[in-house]
Each structure stands twice: as C-alpha cells, then as structure tokens.
Amino acid sequence: MNKWKVAFFAITGLFIILITVIVVWATSPVEEDPIPAPHNNVAQTDSILLVETTADDFEKLAMKYLADSLNKSALPVDFVIGENIVLESELTVFGVTVPFSMEFDPIVNEDGNIRMKQTSMNVGKLNIPPITVLKLLSDSVEFPSWVIVRPNEEEIFVDLSRLRLYSGSKVRAKEIDLKNDRILLEIIVPNK
C-alpha cells in the first residue's frame, strides 16, 4: 500500500476520533455543584444599610469583585449590565475565533442571592445549545467560590451570602429592576 494512502487514512481517522471526542464531551451530562444552603444570618446587633444603585454602578462593582478571576481565565469574559445581564466572550475552534454572548434575567431569591437565568444566546452563526456553552464556561473560567455556573439549569447562581466585604460585612440583594435602572442591596455590618 502506498505510504500516502496510509498517511491519508491515519489523518482521517485522527480527525474522526477528534470530532467524536468533542461531540461526546459537549453532549455529556454535567455534574453540578448543589446550591449551598443560605447562611445570611443577621444578628440582632448588626446594622443593615439599604443601598440603591444603578445598573452602571452595579456593573462596575461586579467587575471589581470578578476582575482577578476573569483576568486569569482561558476565555476572555466580560459582563455588561443594561436592561438585562449580558455575558460576552469568544471561543477559538480549529483556529477560528467565534464571538458569543448570552443574556440573563436576574432573579432575586428570598435569601438575597441571585439566580441569573439564561434567556437568549448568540454564538456567531452556530447553533450550539446553551448547556454546552455554559459547560465550556464552567470548565474554562475559574469563577470565585460565590459564583456557581449551573449548565443543566441554564443559569449562573450568585451566592452573595459567601461574598465578604470589608471588616466582615455581608451583602444581600433586595430587588433588581434593570428595566427601571434600580437595584436595591442590603449591606449587613456587624457591630461586634
């Protein structure tokens, strides 16, 4: 058999194996971390400050707390907060860079944490399921412990009860109304 035929079949076989591995990885179920039990306990001696802010200021604050993690990630990630929360990044597949964006609707839980439910997605001209993009995001970006990517639920859970501010203060979301540019947060300051 000609050595060129052998090389052709070897390269074709490797390409088929590579495509199969990528498809199996992208469609395999994801083991998700469970949402931790809330621990936003407020002592009677704690002071609670109600802070109202705008989407623009909230975006700056979120980027400040996420900057270290996002700068170390394999994927460039950016958040834009307007009438909804948009996560923007880009994938490099076979040497081709494909931009993608996902839109999220923030939902405030009773415990003051935030669920960002994915509402729409744009991955160039590709038709990729949101679960696959969120799985890739979870595997490629090392978010802080208080940000949990949940691909099976198509959401990102922001556990504000685990976010610590200056001198042991804590934060809880009270209301997020992006359409009216109004975000209410509670800052819990320990007095002991």
Backbone as CSV, one residue per row, in Angstrom:
resi,resn,N_x,N_y,N_z,CA_x,CA_y,CA_z,C_x,C_y,C_z
1,MET,0.848,-1.184,0.000,0.000,0.000,0.000,0.891,1.244,0.000
2,ASN,0.504,2.205,-0.720,1.252,3.444,-0.876,1.305,4.197,0.463
3,LYS,2.469,4.793,0.795,2.608,5.498,2.077,1.685,6.719,2.160
4,TRP,1.312,7.305,1.021,0.401,8.448,1.033,-1.014,8.025,1.407
5,LYS,-1.404,6.829,0.976,-2.725,6.323,1.356,-2.777,6.055,2.859
6,VAL,-1.703,5.483,3.392,-1.645,5.196,4.825,-1.724,6.506,5.615
7,ALA,-0.966,7.512,5.178,-0.992,8.814,5.861,-2.383,9.452,5.774
8,PHE,-3.018,9.342,4.621,-4.362,9.896,4.447,-5.348,9.241,5.404
9,PHE,-5.344,7.906,5.457,-6.271,7.193,6.336,-5.952,7.452,7.808
10,ALA,-4.685,7.608,8.152,-4.313,7.904,9.547,-4.820,9.288,9.950
11,ILE,-4.636,10.275,9.103,-5.099,11.634,9.407,-6.628,11.675,9.446
12,THR,-7.278,10.998,8.525,-8.738,10.944,8.517,-9.258,10.279,9.789
13,GLY,-8.626,9.191,10.203,-9.010,8.503,11.439,-8.838,9.391,12.659
14,LEU,-7.710,10.105,12.746,-7.484,11.024,13.867,-8.518,12.143,13.885
15,PHE,-8.859,12.657,12.723,-9.858,13.720,12.635,-11.225,13.210,13.105
16,ILE,-11.615,12.007,12.696,-12.898,11.430,13.112,-12.904,11.194,14.622
17,ILE,-11.802,10.697,15.159,-11.709,10.486,16.615,-11.819,11.810,17.349
18,LEU,-11.147,12.847,16.868,-11.198,14.171,17.500,-12.627,14.728,17.492
19,ILE,-13.297,14.652,16.376,-14.680,15.139,16.278,-15.577,14.348,17.224
20,THR,-15.397,13.024,17.292,-16.198,12.183,18.184,-15.981,12.565,19.637
21,VAL,-14.735,12.786,20.035,-14.430,13.185,21.415,-15.090,14.525,21.740
22,ILE,-15.031,15.480,20.831,-15.635,16.794,21.064,-17.152,16.665,21.191
23,VAL,-17.782,15.888,20.330,-19.237,15.717,20.388,-19.644,15.016,21.676
24,VAL,-18.919,13.969,22.066,-19.236,13.258,23.312,-19.060,14.185,24.503
25,TRP,-17.979,14.958,24.530,-17.750,15.893,25.641,-18.855,16.946,25.702
26,ALA,-19.228,17.478,24.560,-20.216,18.563,24.532,-21.620,18.093,24.898
27,THR,-21.925,16.830,24.639,-23.277,16.351,24.915,-23.389,15.526,26.190
28,SER,-22.285,15.303,26.875,-22.349,14.504,28.108,-22.979,15.324,29.228
29,PRO,-23.685,14.647,30.153,-24.313,15.373,31.258,-23.266,15.993,32.172
30,VAL,-23.669,17.062,32.813,-22.759,17.816,33.671,-23.102,17.542,35.128
31,GLU,-22.078,17.261,35.920,-22.296,17.157,37.362,-22.171,18.552,37.936
32,GLU,-23.247,19.017,38.537,-23.258,20.376,39.056,-23.079,20.381,40.557
33,ASP,-22.441,21.434,41.023,-22.364,21.646,42.461,-23.749,22.054,42.939
34,PRO,-24.198,21.475,44.055,-25.501,21.907,44.564,-25.417,23.338,45.082
35,ILE,-26.540,24.012,45.055,-26.584,25.364,45.598,-26.450,25.244,47.110
36,PRO,-25.479,25.941,47.683,-25.299,25.829,49.133,-26.478,26.414,49.896
37,ALA,-26.678,25.868,51.087,-27.736,26.404,51.954,-27.373,27.837,52.316
38,PRO,-28.353,28.723,52.315,-28.043,30.125,52.631,-27.570,30.262,54.076
39,HIS,-26.588,31.128,54.248,-26.118,31.412,55.602,-25.942,32.914,55.779
40,ASN,-27.017,33.612,55.492,-27.047,35.062,55.613,-27.647,35.462,56.961
41,ASN,-27.210,34.796,58.003,-27.761,35.083,59.318,-27.401,36.507,59.736
42,VAL,-28.385,37.187,60.260,-28.187,38.558,60.713,-28.402,38.573,62.224
43,ALA,-27.381,39.007,62.948,-27.509,39.129,64.400,-28.327,40.374,64.729
44,GLN,-28.941,40.354,65.900,-29.761,41.500,66.308,-28.926,42.765,66.463
45,THR,-27.636,42.607,66.707,-26.777,43.781,66.897,-26.237,44.328,65.580
46,ASP,-26.424,43.602,64.474,-25.914,44.052,63.181,-26.711,45.247,62.667
47,SER,-26.027,46.097,61.934,-26.692,47.224,61.270,-26.947,46.849,59.817
48,ILE,-28.109,47.231,59.326,-28.455,46.940,57.934,-28.632,48.261,57.200
49,LEU,-27.828,48.422,56.150,-27.905,49.624,55.329,-28.558,49.261,53.999
50,LEU,-29.525,50.027,53.572,-30.181,49.811,52.294,-29.530,50.745,51.276
51,VAL,-28.981,50.149,50.210,-28.262,50.913,49.193,-28.999,50.769,47.871
52,GLU,-29.292,51.892,47.234,-29.899,51.876,45.908,-28.842,52.303,44.908
53,THR,-28.738,51.574,43.819,-27.730,51.881,42.821,-28.318,51.713,41.415
54,THR,-27.527,52.067,40.426,-27.937,51.929,39.032,-27.242,50.710,38.432
55,ALA,-27.698,50.305,37.264,-27.099,49.161,36.577,-25.629,49.435,36.255
56,ASP,-25.313,50.654,35.851,-23.934,51.007,35.510,-23.012,50.881,36.730
57,ASP,-23.438,51.410,37.871,-22.622,51.310,39.080,-22.530,49.866,39.567
58,PHE,-23.612,49.107,39.422,-23.615,47.705,39.830,-22.652,46.903,38.953
59,GLU,-22.610,47.222,37.657,-21.678,46.555,36.737,-20.233,46.821,37.156
60,LYS,-19.913,48.060,37.494,-18.553,48.398,37.936,-18.194,47.654,39.212
61,LEU,-19.133,47.574,40.144,-18.903,46.866,41.397,-18.690,45.371,41.147
62,ALA,-19.530,44.780,40.300,-19.405,43.349,39.990,-18.065,43.070,39.306
63,MET,-17.664,43.911,38.376,-16.389,43.703,37.682,-15.209,43.846,38.633
64,LYS,-15.329,44.705,39.642,-14.256,44.854,40.628,-14.046,43.549,41.385
65,TYR,-15.142,42.908,41.789,-15.040,41.672,42.556,-14.707,40.462,41.682
66,LEU,-14.991,40.542,40.391,-14.714,39.432,39.486,-13.420,39.594,38.698
67,ALA,-12.793,40.755,38.754,-11.650,41.068,37.897,-10.515,40.053,38.005
68,ASP,-10.108,39.690,39.212,-8.991,38.761,39.369,-9.279,37.418,38.712
69,SER,-10.468,36.881,38.939,-10.825,35.585,38.359,-10.919,35.660,36.842
70,LEU,-11.538,36.715,36.331,-11.728,36.819,34.888,-10.419,37.072,34.155
71,ASN,-9.487,37.773,34.771,-8.201,38.033,34.121,-7.351,36.777,34.023
72,LYS,-7.552,35.800,34.909,-6.786,34.552,34.895,-7.408,33.490,34.002
73,SER,-8.591,33.728,33.489,-9.316,32.687,32.760,-8.757,32.480,31.359
74,ALA,-9.017,31.272,30.845,-8.589,30.932,29.492,-9.435,31.650,28.443
75,LEU,-10.658,31.980,28.807,-11.555,32.709,27.908,-11.660,34.161,28.353
76,PRO,-11.633,35.102,27.429,-11.888,36.486,27.820,-13.380,36.653,28.101
77,VAL,-13.725,37.083,29.309,-15.129,37.196,29.697,-15.411,38.631,30.118
78,ASP,-16.564,39.139,29.675,-16.972,40.484,30.049,-18.463,40.458,30.363
79,PHE,-18.866,41.219,31.372,-20.268,41.355,31.731,-20.712,42.772,31.401
80,VAL,-21.893,42.891,30.828,-22.486,44.193,30.555,-23.886,44.162,31.173
81,ILE,-24.169,45.149,32.012,-25.482,45.207,32.649,-26.224,46.413,32.106
82,GLY,-27.340,46.131,31.480,-28.210,47.168,30.933,-29.638,46.815,31.308
83,GLU,-30.494,46.559,30.299,-31.849,46.105,30.594,-31.873,44.622,30.938
84,ASN,-30.767,43.944,30.727,-30.549,42.578,31.181,-29.042,42.399,31.376
85,ILE,-28.629,41.252,31.824,-27.205,40.999,32.045,-26.692,40.207,30.859
86,VAL,-25.638,40.719,30.222,-25.076,40.073,29.045,-23.649,39.633,29.364
87,LEU,-23.377,38.358,29.119,-22.038,37.815,29.257,-21.480,37.682,27.851
88,GLU,-20.312,38.268,27.609,-19.708,38.221,26.280,-18.344,37.558,26.371
89,SER,-18.022,36.752,25.353,-16.729,36.100,25.294,-16.494,35.650,23.856
90,GLU,-15.468,34.839,23.680,-15.203,34.287,22.356,-14.564,32.917,22.513
91,LEU,-14.894,32.035,21.572,-14.346,30.686,21.527,-13.391,30.602,20.347
92,THR,-12.337,29.823,20.486,-11.458,29.562,19.362,-11.583,28.083,19.038
93,VAL,-12.156,27.790,17.872,-12.384,26.428,17.441,-11.648,26.206,16.129
94,PHE,-10.707,25.273,16.134,-9.904,24.968,14.951,-9.271,26.229,14.368
95,GLY,-8.784,27.104,15.231,-8.095,28.310,14.805,-9.012,29.450,14.398
96,VAL,-10.322,29.257,14.486,-11.285,30.297,14.124,-11.902,30.856,15.405
97,THR,-11.842,32.171,15.571,-12.416,32.809,16.751,-13.875,33.134,16.490
98,VAL,-14.743,32.629,17.403,-16.186,32.824,17.269,-16.678,33.588,18.502
99,PRO,-17.175,34.819,18.320,-17.705,35.551,19.473,-19.043,34.970,19.909
100,PHE,-19.302,35.023,21.212,-20.617,34.610,21.684,-21.072,35.533,22.789
101,SER,-22.374,35.595,22.945,-22.958,36.375,24.033,-24.184,35.628,24.545
102,MET,-24.386,35.740,25.849,-25.544,35.125,26.492,-26.236,36.194,27.310
103,GLU,-27.562,36.219,27.237,-28.327,37.175,28.029,-28.971,36.441,29.194
104,PHE,-28.973,37.115,30.344,-29.516,36.543,31.561,-30.533,37.490,32.175
105,ASP,-31.535,36.904,32.793,-32.528,37.658,33.539,-32.257,37.403,35.018
106,PRO,-31.913,38.436,35.804,-31.615,38.215,37.221,-32.883,38.041,38.050
107,ILE,-32.866,37.035,38.911,-33.985,36.761,39.815,-33.431,36.757,41.234
108,VAL,-34.023,37.574,42.101,-33.566,37.650,43.490,-34.303,36.600,44.305
109,ASN,-33.546,35.708,44.961,-34.133,34.702,45.858,-34.540,35.358,47.168
110,GLU,-35.353,34.647,47.939,-35.780,35.142,49.250,-34.602,35.376,50.186
111,ASP,-33.536,34.589,50.021,-32.370,34.712,50.902,-31.402,35.809,50.460
112,GLY,-31.722,36.551,49.411,-30.882,37.657,48.969,-29.826,37.274,47.946
113,ASN,-29.800,36.019,47.512,-28.881,35.591,46.463,-29.536,35.793,45.104
114,ILE,-28.749,35.677,44.037,-29.239,35.994,42.695,-29.102,34.786,41.777
115,ARG,-30.175,34.468,41.078,-30.141,33.462,40.012,-30.191,34.221,38.688
116,MET,-29.200,33.988,37.851,-29.197,34.601,36.529,-29.639,33.524,35.533
117,LYS,-30.920,33.571,35.137,-31.477,32.589,34.209,-31.166,33.017,32.778
118,GLN,-30.598,32.101,32.014,-30.229,32.383,30.640,-31.496,32.511,29.801
119,THR,-31.613,33.622,29.063,-32.816,33.867,28.262,-32.556,33.797,26.766
120,SER,-31.343,34.154,26.330,-31.025,34.038,24.903,-29.514,33.903,24.740
121,MET,-29.136,33.423,23.555,-27.727,33.187,23.287,-27.441,33.421,21.815
122,ASN,-26.239,33.916,21.528,-25.805,34.145,20.168,-24.368,33.662,20.049
123,VAL,-24.134,32.616,19.254,-22.794,32.086,19.032,-22.504,32.164,17.544
124,GLY,-22.086,33.343,17.101,-21.828,33.528,15.677,-23.014,33.032,14.869
125,LYS,-22.760,32.181,13.885,-23.842,31.591,13.094,-24.059,30.133,13.477
126,LEU,-23.435,29.705,14.585,-23.541,28.321,15.014,-24.784,28.107,15.873
127,ASN,-25.312,26.915,15.818,-26.458,26.545,16.642,-25.954,25.609,17.742
128,ILE,-25.483,26.176,18.836,-24.931,25.402,19.944,-25.877,25.540,21.131
129,PRO,-26.221,24.428,21.781,-27.130,24.525,22.927,-26.497,25.309,24.079
130,PRO,-27.305,26.066,24.819,-26.786,26.854,25.937,-26.059,26.006,26.981
131,ILE,-26.521,24.771,27.189,-25.888,23.911,28.185,-24.424,23.659,27.827
132,THR,-24.124,23.533,26.524,-22.751,23.297,26.078,-21.879,24.525,26.316
133,VAL,-22.409,25.703,26.017,-21.631,26.931,26.217,-21.392,27.174,27.706
134,LEU,-22.422,26.947,28.532,-22.247,27.120,29.977,-21.269,26.093,30.542
135,LYS,-21.289,24.876,29.999,-20.326,23.847,30.441,-18.907,24.276,30.086
136,LEU,-18.723,24.778,28.881,-17.409,25.265,28.465,-16.976,26.430,29.342
137,LEU,-17.897,27.318,29.647,-17.607,28.460,30.507,-17.188,27.977,31.899
138,SER,-17.910,27.003,32.420,-17.610,26.453,33.742,-16.233,25.801,33.772
139,ASP,-15.880,25.092,32.687,-14.586,24.405,32.625,-13.429,25.350,32.349
140,SER,-13.669,26.461,31.669,-12.584,27.342,31.226,-12.328,28.542,32.117
141,VAL,-13.335,28.952,32.885,-13.191,30.150,33.708,-13.260,29.749,35.174
142,GLU,-12.270,30.155,35.941,-12.270,29.861,37.370,-12.927,31.026,38.101
143,PHE,-14.244,30.916,38.244,-15.002,31.948,38.936,-14.723,31.873,40.429
144,PRO,-14.965,32.961,41.163,-14.841,32.900,42.625,-15.835,31.883,43.185
145,SER,-15.607,31.442,44.404,-16.441,30.393,45.000,-17.905,30.803,45.120
146,TRP,-18.191,32.076,45.100,-19.567,32.539,45.263,-20.324,32.672,43.941
147,VAL,-19.677,32.317,42.819,-20.337,32.298,41.510,-20.354,30.843,41.038
148,ILE,-21.554,30.280,40.874,-21.697,28.875,40.517,-22.404,28.781,39.167
149,VAL,-21.694,28.237,38.168,-22.277,28.048,36.840,-23.012,26.706,36.861
150,ARG,-24.289,26.725,36.497,-25.126,25.526,36.528,-25.666,25.252,35.116
151,PRO,-24.866,24.544,34.273,-25.279,24.322,32.884,-26.618,23.606,32.731
152,ASN,-26.869,22.565,33.546,-28.128,21.816,33.394,-29.344,22.686,33.660
153,GLU,-29.205,23.668,34.528,-30.312,24.573,34.839,-30.310,25.808,33.942
154,GLU,-29.293,25.931,33.085,-29.099,27.086,32.204,-29.125,28.381,33.004
155,GLU,-28.304,28.402,34.064,-28.252,29.583,34.916,-26.882,29.725,35.562
156,ILE,-26.647,30.916,36.079,-25.484,31.200,36.916,-26.039,31.659,38.253
157,PHE,-25.599,30.998,39.324,-26.080,31.313,40.669,-25.028,32.173,41.358
158,VAL,-25.425,33.325,41.839,-24.523,34.240,42.543,-24.881,34.170,44.031
159,ASP,-24.030,33.504,44.797,-24.260,33.282,46.225,-23.658,34.448,47.011
160,LEU,-24.419,35.519,47.118,-23.933,36.715,47.803,-23.658,36.462,49.282
161,SER,-24.258,35.419,49.859,-24.022,35.126,51.273,-22.579,34.699,51.518
162,ARG,-21.863,34.277,50.452,-20.465,33.859,50.590,-19.478,34.966,50.216
163,LEU,-19.992,36.065,49.726,-19.143,37.207,49.366,-18.887,38.035,50.616
164,ARG,-17.640,38.246,50.933,-17.288,39.015,52.123,-16.740,40.376,51.715
165,LEU,-17.248,41.379,52.376,-16.810,42.743,52.152,-15.872,43.160,53.272
166,TYR,-15.508,44.395,53.284,-14.607,44.949,54.284,-15.121,44.701,55.698
167,SER,-14.264,44.308,56.570,-14.499,44.090,58.009,-15.665,43.146,58.312
168,GLY,-15.815,42.104,57.484,-16.832,41.094,57.758,-18.238,41.460,57.342
169,SER,-18.414,42.561,56.660,-19.751,42.941,56.199,-20.231,41.962,55.139
170,LYS,-21.526,41.852,54.990,-22.143,40.961,54.001,-23.096,41.776,53.145
171,VAL,-23.480,41.207,52.023,-24.410,41.891,51.127,-25.530,40.923,50.731
172,ARG,-26.733,41.458,50.591,-27.891,40.710,50.105,-28.592,41.558,49.054
173,ALA,-29.064,40.914,48.019,-29.867,41.621,47.022,-31.296,41.718,47.537
174,LYS,-31.889,42.846,47.372,-33.273,43.062,47.793,-34.185,43.106,46.566
175,GLU,-33.737,43.837,45.537,-34.531,43.982,44.319,-33.602,44.319,43.164
176,ILE,-33.844,43.706,42.011,-33.107,44.051,40.795,-34.141,44.316,39.711
177,ASP,-34.301,45.577,39.354,-35.247,46.010,38.326,-34.438,46.742,37.258
178,LEU,-33.870,45.966,36.329,-32.981,46.554,35.328,-33.729,47.430,34.331
179,LYS,-34.980,47.131,34.069,-35.748,47.949,33.113,-35.917,49.380,33.618
180,ASN,-36.037,49.539,34.947,-36.163,50.869,35.546,-34.853,51.352,36.155
181,ASP,-33.743,50.632,35.873,-32.408,51.019,36.329,-32.368,51.217,37.853
182,ARG,-32.920,50.238,38.566,-32.997,50.341,40.026,-32.575,49.020,40.647
183,ILE,-31.536,49.064,41.457,-31.042,47.886,42.161,-30.944,48.233,43.634
184,LEU,-31.587,47.422,44.465,-31.542,47.618,45.909,-30.723,46.504,46.549
185,LEU,-29.771,46.882,47.366,-28.928,45.948,48.097,-28.975,46.254,49.580
186,GLU,-28.837,45.228,50.404,-28.699,45.410,51.836,-27.250,45.101,52.205
187,ILE,-26.621,46.023,52.898,-25.272,45.801,53.409,-25.433,45.544,54.909
188,ILE,-24.980,44.381,55.361,-25.114,43.986,56.769,-23.748,44.194,57.433
189,VAL,-23.691,45.120,58.343,-22.439,45.474,59.014,-22.482,44.938,60.456
190,PRO,-21.539,44.034,60.797,-21.515,43.518,62.160,-21.040,44.602,63.139
191,ASN,-21.703,44.706,64.270,-21.334,45.697,65.263,-20.511,45.132,66.400
192,LYS,-20.192,43.853,66.334,-19.360,43.248,67.381,-17.968,43.063,66.902
